[in-house]
């Protein structure tokens, strides 16, 4: 089997809440997603998706996905999409770095492998643990009372894990954390995610002020060293995200005891192949994980579900369902949340089919 064509489609994903805001005044109203279709000479097509969280979150941006695919695509024609390790080495030879560009291709090839083998991707990634798994809900940065009300509403929908977007004024962030903690019930989990937004002294003020609360502190500062310093001076469970972008950073964090939980974003690692490597390393080291991506629609949500569902339950801290945040479906058959939980499809591959009417005209064709 050989790759015979690569196509890309641009899809706008408006938000149901209208706006998603986080640290530093950053916000997005409509996400710019790229759907990747990998066609084969056997008549089987796989689908992937890449959706950066705007151009100011990670070293990734939506137009860069499509520009990178134009560079990368011609080098992949004739490759066997089922040989994922070999394919990733071929992508690395053709395009140094830029892992997010490669993520959609890798995801689509896992979809192909599942379709060829007749197995859902989660079984190929290690097996299915349990019937479903917990989701978190990201709570966009707003005044404290509004965030608390949002959490209350999402609790009624079944969510029990909440990731508050903080990283603004420390005094207001302290109030945000306290306001939300007041509406939670036993068994709920609260994560205060600063997305690198605090300076070190601000982070220390916040963690000291909420030391009596049951709250996880996530990525308080921009650099690893700053986060490590905060970690060493707080008893709160600690999550690293933006600083974790490969196996070396994971090993360093483990050696320094820098975190209790890490966020594994599929596109940040370059696709399911490398995200699985990171997942399996964390499982071997006993590090809990949030399995997710930067953003996305139905295809990304399906990929997240397969990686999360194949993660040992005791080490899966939480995951997410991005397709519930947006108003547009870019595929059919994607998993849908039920009472704050999600399950990967049992159909072959990612379990999704493309929605041609939504994808519209292609923006890139490599044949």
Helices and strands as residue ranges (DSSP letters): E 3-14, E 20-21, G 23-25, E 27-28, E 30-40, E 45-50, H 62-76, H 84-94, H 99-117, H 121-124, E 133-134, E 136-139, H 144-156, E 161-165, H 170-181, E 189-193, H 200-209, E 216-218, H 224-231, E 238-240, H 247-255, E 261-265, H 266-269, H 272-285, E 288-292, H 298-309, G 313-315, E 316-319, G 322-324, E 331-332, E 341-342, E 353-354, H 356-359, E 364-366
